[in-house]
Amino acid sequence: MKNKKKFYVVGLLVFVLVLGIGYAAVSTVGLNIDGTASVKSENLNVSFNGVTEVSDEEKVVANSTDNSLDATISVSDLTLNEIVTATYTIKNEETDVNANITKKTITNDKEEFFEVTTSVDESPTTVDANGTAKVTVTVKLIKTPIEADDSTANIQIDLDANPVQQ
C-alpha cells in the first residue's frame, strides 16, 4: 500500500512537471513597455566643430571652444557703420535627437561702440540629429572711438542647445 501511494505521488509530480514544461514551450508572452524618455539640454552632445568663416580676416578673429557652445570674436579697425561677420558651424553628435540652438549670453566689452547680433537672436536654429547648422555673429561699429584702446572689441558668445521632439 505504501509503494502504491508513493507511485501515485511521484506520478502526480511528473504529470505536473510535464504539464508545466509543455505550457512553457507552447505559450508566448509579449512584453510591452509604455512611458516617455526625456533628454536634458546639459546632456546633449552639441558643440562648435571648429569650422569658422569670417568676412574679413584682417579685422575679425573668431575662435570656438571644443566640445562646447562657447565662442569668441575679436574685431578691430572698423569704420563707422561697417559690418563684419563670423559664421560658426555647430555639430549635433546625437543620433536620434534634434536640437534648437538659442542665444544664452553675449558679452561685449565695448558695447558703446560695437553692436552685436546673432542669427539666433529672434528664433532658434534647429540642428538635425547627426547634422550641422550655421550660426552667424554680426558686429557693427555704431560709434567712432576716439581712444585707440576702444577700437577693438572682444566678444564672448554662449549658446544653448535644447532637445526637440521629432
MOZI-V631667 format. One record per residue. N is the residue number from 1. RES is the residue in one small letter. PHI is phi in degrees with one decimal (999 if undefined). PSI is psi as a letter, one per 30 degrees, with the letter a starting at -180 (NA if undefined). NEAR is the number of other ideal C-beta (glycine too) atoms within 8 Angstrom. Layout:
n=(N	N)
res=(RES	RES)
phi=(PHI	PHI)
psi=(PSI	PSI)
near=(NEAR	NEAR)
This chain:
n=(1	2	3	4	5	6	7	8	9	10	11	12	13	14	15	16	17	18	19	20	21	22	23	24	25	26	27	28	29	30	31	32	33	34	35	36	37	38	39	40	41	42	43	44	45	46	47	48	49	50	51	52	53	54	55	56	57	58	59	60	61	62	63	64	65	66	67	68	69	70	71	72	73	74	75	76	77	78	79	80	81	82	83	84	85	86	87	88	89	90	91	92	93	94	95	96	97	98	99	100	101	102	103	104	105	106	107	108	109	110	111	112	113	114	115	116	117	118	119	120	121	122	123	124	125	126	127	128	129	130	131	132	133	134	135	136	137	138	139	140	141	142	143	144	145	146	147	148	149	150	151	152	153	154	155	156	157	158	159	160	161	162	163	164	165	166)
res=(m	k	n	k	k	k	f	y	v	v	g	l	l	v	f	v	l	v	l	g	i	g	y	a	a	v	s	t	v	g	l	n	i	d	g	t	a	s	v	k	s	e	n	l	n	v	s	f	n	g	v	t	e	v	s	d	e	e	k	v	v	a	n	s	t	d	n	s	l	d	a	t	i	s	v	s	d	l	t	l	n	e	i	v	t	a	t	y	t	i	k	n	e	e	t	d	v	n	a	n	i	t	k	k	t	i	t	n	d	k	e	e	f	f	e	v	t	t	s	v	d	e	s	p	t	t	v	d	a	n	g	t	a	k	v	t	v	t	v	k	l	i	k	t	p	i	e	a	d	d	s	t	a	n	i	q	i	d	l	d	a	n	p	v	q	q)
phi=(999	-64.1	-64.6	-65.7	-66.0	-61.7	-59.9	-66.6	-65.8	-64.1	-62.1	-64.3	-63.4	-62.2	-60.6	-64.4	-62.8	-62.7	-62.8	-65.2	-65.7	-63.8	-64.4	-63.9	-71.9	-100.7	-93.9	-126.2	-122.8	-92.8	-108.8	-115.9	-117.9	-109.8	154.6	-128.7	-121.4	-134.3	-118.4	-86.2	-60.3	-71.4	-96.7	-69.2	-99.5	-126.6	-159.5	-65.1	-104.4	91.9	-90.7	-133.3	-115.2	-119.4	-77.7	-149.4	-64.8	-79.6	-113.5	-129.2	-122.8	-123.9	-137.4	-134.0	-89.0	-58.4	56.6	-150.7	-114.4	-111.6	-143.5	-129.4	-141.9	-121.2	-123.9	-152.4	59.8	-87.3	-96.8	-53.4	69.0	-72.2	-119.4	-127.3	-135.4	-132.4	-113.4	-102.8	-99.3	-113.3	-112.2	-100.6	-81.8	-67.5	-94.4	-141.6	-131.4	-77.1	-137.9	-95.8	-100.5	-129.8	-77.7	-95.3	-146.9	-130.6	-112.2	-120.3	-77.3	-133.9	-58.7	-63.8	-108.8	-120.8	-103.2	-121.2	-134.0	-127.4	-73.3	-110.9	-62.7	-93.2	-143.6	-71.0	-100.6	-93.9	-109.1	-66.3	-54.9	61.6	-121.5	-128.6	-148.9	-113.7	-124.6	-106.1	-108.7	-112.9	-123.5	-126.9	-80.7	-104.2	-151.1	-73.6	-75.8	-86.7	-82.0	-62.5	-63.7	-88.9	-86.8	-123.0	-112.5	-113.3	-123.8	-108.2	-115.5	-121.3	-109.4	-120.3	-119.7	-123.1	-65.5	-123.4	-72.0	-86.6)
psi=(e	e	e	e	e	e	e	e	e	e	e	e	e	e	e	e	e	e	e	e	e	e	e	e	e	f	l	k	k	k	k	k	k	k	a	l	k	l	k	k	e	f	f	k	i	k	l	k	g	f	j	k	k	l	f	j	f	f	f	k	k	k	l	l	k	k	h	l	h	k	l	l	k	k	k	l	h	l	l	k	g	k	k	l	l	k	j	k	k	k	k	j	f	k	f	g	k	l	k	k	k	l	k	d	l	k	k	j	f	h	f	f	f	k	k	k	l	l	f	g	e	e	k	l	k	k	j	l	k	g	a	l	l	k	k	k	k	k	k	k	j	f	k	k	k	e	k	e	f	g	f	k	k	k	k	k	k	k	l	k	k	k	k	k	k	NA)
near=(4	5	6	7	8	8	8	8	8	8	8	8	8	8	8	8	8	8	8	8	8	8	8	7	6	5	6	3	4	4	4	4	4	3	4	3	4	5	9	7	9	4	6	14	7	13	11	15	8	7	6	13	6	12	8	7	5	5	9	15	7	13	8	12	8	7	4	8	13	11	16	11	14	11	13	8	6	12	6	8	7	8	8	13	11	15	11	14	12	17	11	18	8	13	6	5	12	12	14	12	16	9	10	7	7	10	6	9	7	11	6	5	12	14	6	11	7	12	9	12	6	3	4	8	12	10	15	8	10	7	8	9	12	10	13	10	17	11	17	10	12	8	7	7	10	4	6	5	6	10	10	10	13	9	16	10	13	9	14	10	13	10	13	9	3	6)
